[in-house]
Amino acid sequence: MTELNHLTIAGALEGLAKKEFTSFELTMACLAQMEQHRDLNAFITETKERALAMAMASDVRRASGQPLGSMEGIPLAIKDLFCTEGVLTTAGSHILDGFHPTYESTVSANLWKQGAVMLGKVNMDEFAMGSSNGTSYHGPVANPWRRKGDNTRLVPGGSSGGSATAVSARMALAATGTDTGGSIRQPAAFTGIVGLKPTYGRCSRWGIVAFASSLDQAGPMCRSVEDTAIMLGAMAGHDPKDSTSVDVPLPDFRKAVEGGVKGLRVGVPKEYRLDGLSPEIAKLWDQGVAWLKAEGAEIKEITLPHTKYALPVYYIIAPAEASSNLARYDGVRFGLRVPGESLDDMYELTRAAGFGKEVRRRVMIGTYVLSAGYYDAYYLRAQRIRALILKDFTDAFKDVDVVLTPSTPSAAFGLEEKFDDPVAMYLNDVFTVTVNLAGLPGISVPAGLDNRGLPLGLQLIGRAFDEDTVLRAGRAIERAANFTAKPEGF
């Protein structure tokens, strides 16, 4: 029999329903894997006692014939950006040391209502600012994958790197992530799993520590497209506590997965064929086009002319919003406090000690572009171009139903390879940031290996609130790719 922690959500739900094993046994298998692979540094806080109590409660509900949730008994890892009542929540930062929220984020609360089990809180780039999981105060997360013949430790991507590693290394059946500029899709591609960034407003942001409020969106990170659909259905829904949450019907995402792509119009944007694009990435992209065409999809070249401005626009808007959101961390109400000779001195000392280098860099950039004399030149201009990026997609979706691109410009890189070059690090988001700027859904599906044995992903982008189409196109790619590789030793 497959080891329990290697099961998909769908497989585990089936086994639980047949009483082949219990949620307690499934959770114990995950906890054992977590303990065995602590060297990957995926978890900040393990919640073993809570996990076992939640699993036993699920088993009681199942045995007594009570109503069961869509995630009943499934052990999950929760990104440390989600506030969890009574459980340490740090957002990967020193400045939130000792912060135990008195409330639960809406997304995690939705998952617990559906019967899911919390294994613990996973590591992440500090305040979700990073593409490598190298900026965390709690140390870098390691990718369970290695290059052929090379034991160099690789990044899992960021900022949801702990989530990606936990799922890829079979510590959890799935995990929550958040995506501000690619922070679900890029680590999913780097670790050979599926990651979905839903439409902005599909999942509540209430109780999630904010990075850039107009860009952040929670989403699932799983080992199959079907699992992604199941988990999205449990996470999503309108929340009156979040003013950006949109009150739209919640489809049956799982049912949509097997809808097929016959007659689907797939757009291939010419602007994404960047100068210097890796031949392996280009070849995989062409293969993805061929797979969808063979399944009956119609392929069309499209143009997204403002794509070239997406990265600079993102790295103006996101730091600007971050500088405003992070002003609340002052040492007065929660988290770290470094005493000073005056109130201002305490503010300065606390923020200097509490924020890491990348967070300080982005706060300073954001403060600069919002300052008098630069607001019009940078921030307002970036917002205008953002509107044009959205218009590009709106125009494209008049002719196509979904857009196919690579997920990342490369496979995972070494822990030390780009860390001192922020511009090179930012370029990891080149294929993903447009989706956040436009507020659209996007999924990364593992589709192949590079010549050194590392996973590569393909990205599908859909219309707002049309996750159904994104999921069924993702399932078609998944079926054709038949990606069964996993990290050696896992």
C-alpha positions as CSV (number, residue, x, y, z in Angstrom):
1,M,0.0,0.0,0.0
2,T,1.1,3.6,-0.7
3,E,2.6,5.2,2.4
4,L,-0.1,7.3,3.9
5,N,1.8,10.6,3.7
6,H,2.3,10.0,-0.1
7,L,-1.5,10.0,-0.8
8,T,-3.2,12.8,-2.6
9,I,-6.1,14.6,-0.9
10,A,-8.5,12.7,-3.2
11,G,-6.8,9.4,-2.5
12,A,-6.8,10.0,1.3
13,L,-10.5,11.0,1.3
14,E,-11.3,7.8,-0.5
15,G,-9.3,5.7,1.9
16,L,-10.8,7.4,4.9
17,A,-14.3,6.8,3.5
18,K,-13.5,3.1,3.1
19,K,-12.1,3.0,6.6
20,E,-8.8,1.7,5.3
21,F,-7.1,4.0,7.8
22,T,-8.0,6.8,10.2
23,S,-7.2,10.5,10.1
24,F,-5.1,9.9,13.2
25,E,-2.9,7.4,11.3
26,L,-2.7,9.7,8.3
27,T,-1.6,12.6,10.5
28,M,0.9,10.4,12.4
29,A,2.5,9.5,9.0
30,C,2.9,13.2,8.2
31,L,4.3,14.1,11.6
32,A,6.9,11.3,11.3
33,Q,8.0,12.7,7.9
34,M,8.2,16.2,9.4
35,E,10.4,14.9,12.2
36,Q,12.6,13.0,9.8
37,H,13.2,15.9,7.5
38,R,13.6,18.9,9.9
39,D,16.9,19.6,8.1
40,L,14.8,21.1,5.3
41,N,13.6,23.8,7.7
42,A,10.1,23.8,6.3
43,F,8.3,24.4,9.6
44,I,8.6,27.3,12.0
45,T,6.1,25.9,14.5
46,E,4.9,22.3,14.7
47,T,1.6,21.8,16.3
48,K,1.7,18.0,17.0
49,E,-0.8,17.9,19.9
50,R,-3.3,20.1,18.1
51,A,-3.0,18.0,14.9
52,L,-3.6,14.8,16.7
53,A,-6.6,16.3,18.6
54,M,-8.1,17.6,15.4
55,A,-7.5,14.2,13.7
56,M,-9.2,12.3,16.5
57,A,-12.1,14.7,16.4
58,S,-12.5,14.0,12.7
59,D,-12.4,10.2,13.3
60,V,-15.1,10.6,15.9
61,R,-17.3,12.6,13.5
62,R,-16.8,9.9,10.8
63,A,-17.4,7.0,13.1
64,S,-20.6,8.5,14.6
65,G,-22.1,9.4,11.2
66,Q,-22.0,13.2,11.7
67,P,-21.9,15.5,8.6
68,L,-18.4,15.5,7.1
69,G,-16.5,18.4,5.5
70,S,-14.9,18.4,2.0
71,M,-11.4,18.2,3.6
72,E,-12.4,15.8,6.5
73,G,-9.3,14.4,8.2
74,I,-6.8,15.8,5.7
75,P,-3.5,17.1,7.3
76,L,-2.3,20.5,6.1
77,A,0.6,22.9,6.5
78,I,-0.3,26.5,7.0
79,K,1.9,29.3,5.7
80,D,3.0,31.5,8.7
81,L,1.3,34.5,7.1
82,F,-2.1,33.2,8.2
83,C,-3.1,34.2,11.7
84,T,-4.0,31.1,13.7
85,E,-5.7,31.6,17.1
86,G,-3.3,30.9,19.9
87,V,-0.5,29.6,17.6
88,L,2.6,31.6,17.0
89,T,2.4,33.6,13.8
90,T,5.6,35.4,12.7
91,A,5.3,36.1,8.9
92,G,8.9,34.9,8.9
93,S,10.0,38.0,10.7
94,H,11.8,38.8,14.0
95,I,9.5,41.8,14.6
96,L,6.6,39.4,15.2
97,D,8.4,37.3,17.8
98,G,5.9,36.1,20.4
99,F,2.8,37.1,18.5
100,H,0.0,34.6,19.3
101,P,-3.2,35.9,17.5
102,T,-6.5,35.9,19.4
103,Y,-8.4,35.2,16.1
104,E,-8.3,32.9,13.1
105,S,-7.9,33.9,9.5
106,T,-11.0,33.3,7.4
107,V,-9.2,31.0,5.0
108,S,-7.8,28.7,7.8
109,A,-11.2,28.9,9.7
110,N,-12.9,27.7,6.5
111,L,-10.5,24.8,6.2
112,W,-11.1,23.7,9.8
113,K,-14.9,23.9,9.3
114,Q,-14.4,21.5,6.4
115,G,-12.6,19.0,8.7
116,A,-8.9,19.7,7.9
117,V,-6.1,19.1,10.4
118,M,-3.3,21.6,11.1
119,L,0.2,20.1,11.2
120,G,1.9,23.5,11.9
121,K,3.0,26.8,10.5
122,V,5.5,26.7,7.6
123,N,8.5,28.9,6.8
124,M,8.4,31.8,4.3
125,D,10.3,34.8,3.1
126,E,9.9,37.6,5.6
127,F,6.6,39.3,5.1
128,A,6.3,37.3,1.9
129,M,9.1,39.5,0.3
130,G,11.3,37.2,-1.7
131,S,11.6,34.6,-4.5
132,S,13.8,32.1,-2.7
133,N,12.7,31.7,0.9
134,G,16.1,33.0,1.8
135,T,14.9,36.2,3.6
136,S,13.2,34.4,6.5
137,Y,14.4,35.3,10.0
138,H,14.1,31.6,10.8
139,G,16.6,30.7,8.1
140,P,16.3,29.5,4.5
141,V,14.1,26.5,3.5
142,A,15.8,23.8,1.4
143,N,14.2,22.3,-1.7
144,P,13.9,18.5,-1.4
145,W,15.0,18.2,-5.0
146,R,18.7,18.1,-6.0
147,R,20.5,18.4,-9.4
148,K,21.7,15.1,-10.9
149,G,25.2,14.4,-9.5
150,D,25.3,17.5,-7.4
151,N,24.3,17.8,-3.7
152,T,24.1,21.6,-3.7
153,R,21.1,22.7,-1.7
154,L,18.5,24.5,-3.8
155,V,15.9,27.1,-3.1
156,P,12.3,26.0,-3.0
157,G,11.2,29.4,-4.4
158,G,9.3,32.0,-2.5
159,S,7.7,33.4,-0.6
160,S,5.6,30.2,-0.1
161,G,8.8,28.0,0.0
162,G,8.0,26.3,3.3
163,S,4.6,25.3,1.9
164,A,6.1,24.0,-1.3
165,T,8.8,22.0,0.4
166,A,6.3,20.5,2.9
167,V,4.0,19.3,0.1
168,S,6.9,18.1,-2.2
169,A,8.7,16.3,0.6
170,R,5.5,14.5,1.6
171,M,5.3,16.1,5.1
172,A,1.8,17.4,4.3
173,L,-0.9,16.4,1.8
174,A,-1.3,20.1,0.9
175,A,-0.6,23.6,2.2
176,T,-1.9,27.1,2.1
177,G,0.1,29.7,0.2
178,T,-0.2,33.4,-0.7
179,D,0.7,34.9,-4.0
180,T,1.6,38.6,-4.4
181,G,3.7,38.4,-7.6
182,G,4.1,34.6,-8.1
183,S,4.7,33.4,-4.6
184,I,2.5,30.3,-5.0
185,R,3.2,29.5,-8.7
186,Q,7.0,29.9,-8.7
187,P,7.7,27.7,-5.7
188,A,5.2,25.1,-7.0
189,A,7.2,25.0,-10.3
190,F,10.5,24.7,-8.4
191,T,9.3,21.8,-6.3
192,G,7.2,19.8,-8.8
193,I,3.8,20.4,-7.3
194,V,0.6,22.3,-8.4
195,G,0.0,25.8,-7.2
196,L,-3.1,28.0,-7.9
197,K,-3.3,31.7,-7.4
198,P,-7.1,32.4,-7.5
199,T,-8.8,35.6,-8.7
200,Y,-8.3,38.6,-6.5
201,G,-11.3,38.5,-4.1
202,R,-12.0,34.8,-4.4
203,C,-10.4,34.0,-1.1
204,S,-10.7,36.3,1.9
205,R,-7.6,38.2,3.0
206,W,-8.9,38.8,6.5
207,G,-6.4,37.5,9.1
208,I,-3.6,37.2,6.6
209,V,-0.6,39.5,7.4
210,A,-0.6,42.0,4.6
211,F,2.3,42.6,2.2
212,A,0.7,44.5,-0.8
213,S,-3.0,44.7,-0.2
214,S,-4.1,45.1,-3.8
215,L,-2.0,42.1,-5.0
216,D,-2.1,39.5,-2.2
217,Q,-4.3,36.4,-2.6
218,A,-4.4,33.1,-0.8
219,G,-4.4,29.8,-2.7
220,P,-3.8,26.1,-2.4
221,M,-0.6,24.2,-3.0
222,C,-1.1,20.5,-3.7
223,R,0.2,17.4,-5.5
224,S,-2.5,17.2,-8.2
225,V,-4.9,19.5,-10.0
226,E,-7.9,17.6,-8.5
227,D,-6.5,18.2,-5.0
228,T,-6.2,21.9,-5.9
229,A,-9.8,22.1,-6.9
230,I,-10.9,20.3,-3.7
231,M,-8.9,22.6,-1.5
232,L,-9.9,25.8,-3.3
233,G,-13.5,24.9,-2.8
234,A,-12.9,24.7,1.0
235,M,-10.8,27.9,1.2
236,A,-12.9,30.2,-1.0
237,G,-16.1,32.2,-0.4
238,H,-17.4,35.6,0.3
239,D,-16.3,37.2,3.6
240,P,-18.0,40.4,4.8
241,K,-15.0,41.1,7.1
242,D,-12.9,41.6,3.9
243,S,-13.9,44.6,1.8
244,T,-12.0,43.2,-1.2
245,S,-13.9,39.8,-1.0
246,V,-16.2,39.4,-3.9
247,D,-19.7,37.9,-3.5
248,V,-19.9,35.6,-6.4
249,P,-21.3,32.0,-6.7
250,L,-18.8,29.3,-5.6
251,P,-18.7,26.7,-8.4
252,D,-18.0,23.0,-7.9
253,F,-14.3,23.2,-8.8
254,R,-13.7,19.5,-8.5
255,K,-16.5,18.7,-10.9
256,A,-15.0,21.1,-13.4
257,V,-11.6,19.5,-13.5
258,E,-12.4,16.7,-15.9
259,G,-14.3,19.0,-18.3
260,G,-11.6,18.6,-21.0
261,V,-10.3,21.3,-23.4
262,K,-11.9,20.3,-26.7
263,G,-12.9,23.6,-28.4
264,L,-11.0,25.7,-25.8
265,R,-9.2,28.7,-27.3
266,V,-5.7,28.9,-25.9
267,G,-3.6,32.1,-26.2
268,V,0.2,32.0,-26.5
269,P,1.6,35.6,-25.9
270,K,4.5,36.4,-28.1
271,E,5.9,38.9,-25.6
272,Y,6.7,36.1,-23.2
273,R,9.3,34.7,-25.6
274,L,12.0,36.8,-23.9
275,D,15.5,37.4,-25.2
276,G,17.7,34.7,-23.7
277,L,14.8,32.5,-22.8
278,S,16.2,29.1,-21.8
279,P,15.9,26.6,-24.7
280,E,14.5,24.0,-22.2
281,I,11.8,26.4,-21.1
282,A,10.9,27.2,-24.7
283,K,10.8,23.6,-25.6
284,L,8.5,22.7,-22.7
285,W,6.2,25.6,-23.6
286,D,6.0,24.3,-27.2
287,Q,5.3,20.9,-25.8
288,G,2.5,22.3,-23.7
289,V,1.0,23.9,-26.8
290,A,1.2,20.5,-28.6
291,W,-0.5,18.7,-25.7
292,L,-3.4,21.1,-25.6
293,K,-3.8,21.0,-29.4
294,A,-3.8,17.2,-29.4
295,E,-6.6,17.4,-26.8
296,G,-8.7,19.4,-29.2
297,A,-7.9,23.0,-28.1
298,E,-7.5,25.8,-30.6
299,I,-4.1,27.6,-30.4
300,K,-3.9,31.3,-31.1
301,E,-1.0,33.7,-30.8
302,I,-1.9,36.8,-28.8
303,T,-0.3,40.0,-27.9
304,L,0.1,41.5,-24.4
305,P,2.1,44.6,-25.3
306,H,2.5,46.1,-21.9
307,T,4.1,42.9,-20.4
308,K,7.6,44.5,-20.6
309,Y,6.5,47.1,-18.0
310,A,5.1,44.5,-15.6
311,L,8.2,44.0,-13.4
312,P,9.0,47.7,-12.9
313,V,5.3,48.4,-12.2
314,Y,5.1,45.6,-9.7
315,Y,8.3,46.7,-7.9
316,I,6.8,50.2,-7.5
317,I,3.3,49.3,-6.4
318,A,4.2,46.4,-4.1
319,P,6.9,48.2,-2.1
320,A,4.6,51.3,-1.9
321,E,1.8,49.2,-0.4
322,A,4.3,47.4,1.8
323,S,5.7,50.6,3.3
324,S,2.2,51.6,4.3
325,N,1.2,48.2,5.7
326,L,4.4,47.7,7.7
327,A,4.1,51.1,9.4
328,R,2.0,49.3,12.1
329,Y,5.0,47.4,13.4
330,D,6.4,49.8,15.9
331,G,7.0,47.8,19.1
332,V,4.0,49.3,20.9
333,R,1.2,46.8,20.5
334,F,2.6,43.3,19.6
335,G,5.8,41.5,18.7
336,L,9.3,42.7,19.3
337,R,10.1,45.8,21.3
338,V,13.6,47.2,21.7
339,P,13.7,49.9,24.5
340,G,15.0,53.3,23.6
341,E,15.6,56.6,25.3
342,S,12.4,58.1,23.7
343,L,9.4,56.9,21.8
344,D,10.9,57.7,18.5
345,D,14.1,56.0,19.5
346,M,12.1,52.9,20.5
347,Y,10.4,52.9,17.1
348,E,13.7,53.2,15.2
349,L,15.5,50.5,17.3
350,T,12.6,48.1,17.1
351,R,12.2,48.4,13.3
352,A,16.0,48.3,12.7
353,A,16.3,45.1,14.7
354,G,13.0,43.5,13.7
355,F,13.0,43.9,9.9
356,G,15.5,42.0,7.7
357,K,17.5,43.5,4.8
358,E,15.0,42.8,2.0
359,V,12.1,44.2,4.0
360,R,14.0,47.3,4.8
361,R,15.0,47.7,1.1
362,R,11.4,47.4,0.0
363,V,10.0,49.7,2.7
364,M,12.6,52.4,1.7
365,I,11.7,52.0,-2.0
366,G,8.0,52.2,-1.2
367,T,8.5,55.3,1.0
368,Y,10.5,56.9,-1.8
369,V,8.0,56.4,-4.6
370,L,5.2,57.7,-2.4
371,S,7.1,60.8,-1.2
372,A,6.4,64.3,-2.4
373,G,7.9,65.0,-5.8
374,Y,8.0,61.3,-6.7
375,Y,4.4,60.2,-6.2
376,D,3.2,61.4,-9.7
377,A,6.4,60.4,-11.4
378,Y,6.5,56.8,-10.1
379,Y,3.4,55.6,-8.2
380,L,0.7,57.2,-10.3
381,R,2.4,56.3,-13.5
382,A,2.8,52.7,-12.4
383,Q,-1.0,52.6,-11.6
384,R,-1.8,53.9,-15.1
385,I,0.4,51.2,-16.7
386,R,-1.2,48.6,-14.4
387,A,-4.6,49.5,-15.9
388,L,-3.1,49.0,-19.4
389,I,-1.8,45.6,-18.4
390,L,-5.3,44.6,-17.3
391,K,-6.7,46.0,-20.6
392,D,-4.2,43.8,-22.5
393,F,-5.7,40.7,-20.9
394,T,-9.3,42.0,-21.3
395,D,-8.7,42.4,-25.0
396,A,-7.0,39.0,-25.3
397,F,-9.8,37.2,-23.5
398,K,-12.2,38.4,-26.3
399,D,-10.4,35.9,-28.5
400,V,-9.2,33.2,-26.2
401,D,-10.4,31.4,-23.1
402,V,-7.1,30.7,-21.3
403,V,-3.4,31.8,-21.8
404,L,-0.5,29.4,-21.7
405,T,3.0,30.5,-20.6
406,P,6.0,29.1,-18.7
407,S,5.8,29.4,-14.9
408,T,9.4,30.5,-14.3
409,P,12.4,31.5,-16.4
410,S,14.5,28.6,-15.0
411,A,14.5,25.6,-12.7
412,A,15.4,26.0,-9.0
413,F,18.8,27.6,-8.3
414,G,21.3,27.2,-5.4
415,L,20.7,28.7,-2.0
416,E,23.5,31.2,-2.4
417,E,23.4,31.7,-6.2
418,K,21.3,34.9,-6.5
419,F,20.9,36.1,-3.0
420,D,23.2,39.1,-3.3
421,D,21.7,40.3,-6.5
422,P,18.2,41.6,-5.8
423,V,17.5,42.4,-9.5
424,A,18.3,38.8,-10.6
425,M,16.1,37.6,-7.8
426,Y,13.2,39.9,-8.9
427,L,13.4,38.5,-12.5
428,N,12.2,35.2,-11.2
429,D,8.7,36.8,-11.2
430,V,8.8,37.8,-14.9
431,F,6.1,35.4,-16.0
432,T,3.9,35.7,-12.9
433,V,3.5,39.3,-11.9
434,T,1.1,40.3,-14.7
435,V,-1.5,37.9,-13.2
436,N,-1.4,39.7,-9.9
437,L,-1.4,43.2,-11.4
438,A,-4.5,42.2,-13.4
439,G,-6.2,40.3,-10.5
440,L,-6.6,37.1,-12.6
441,P,-6.4,33.4,-11.7
442,G,-3.2,31.5,-12.6
443,I,-2.0,27.9,-12.0
444,S,1.4,26.3,-12.3
445,V,1.4,22.6,-13.2
446,P,4.5,20.4,-13.2
447,A,5.2,19.4,-16.8
448,G,8.7,18.0,-17.1
449,L,12.3,17.9,-15.9
450,D,15.3,20.0,-17.1
451,N,18.5,18.3,-18.2
452,R,19.7,18.2,-14.6
453,G,16.6,16.4,-13.3
454,L,14.8,19.4,-11.8
455,P,11.1,20.1,-12.2
456,L,9.7,22.7,-14.6
457,G,6.2,24.1,-14.7
458,L,3.7,25.5,-17.2
459,Q,1.3,28.3,-16.2
460,L,-2.3,28.8,-17.3
461,I,-4.0,32.2,-16.8
462,G,-7.8,32.6,-17.0
463,R,-10.5,35.3,-16.9
464,A,-11.5,36.7,-13.5
465,F,-13.5,34.2,-11.5
466,D,-13.1,31.5,-14.2
467,E,-10.9,29.1,-12.1
468,D,-13.0,26.3,-13.7
469,T,-11.4,26.7,-17.1
470,V,-8.0,27.2,-15.6
471,L,-8.4,23.9,-13.6
472,R,-9.6,21.9,-16.6
473,A,-6.8,23.2,-18.8
474,G,-4.4,22.4,-16.0
475,R,-5.8,18.9,-15.7
476,A,-5.2,18.4,-19.5
477,I,-1.6,19.5,-19.1
478,E,-1.2,17.2,-16.1
479,R,-2.7,14.2,-17.9
480,A,-0.5,14.7,-20.9
481,A,2.7,15.4,-19.0
482,N,2.1,12.4,-16.7
483,F,4.6,13.9,-14.2
484,T,5.4,11.2,-11.7
485,A,8.9,12.3,-10.7
486,K,9.6,13.1,-7.1
487,P,12.7,14.2,-5.2
488,E,15.1,11.4,-4.5
489,G,14.7,9.8,-1.1
490,F,11.1,11.1,-0.7
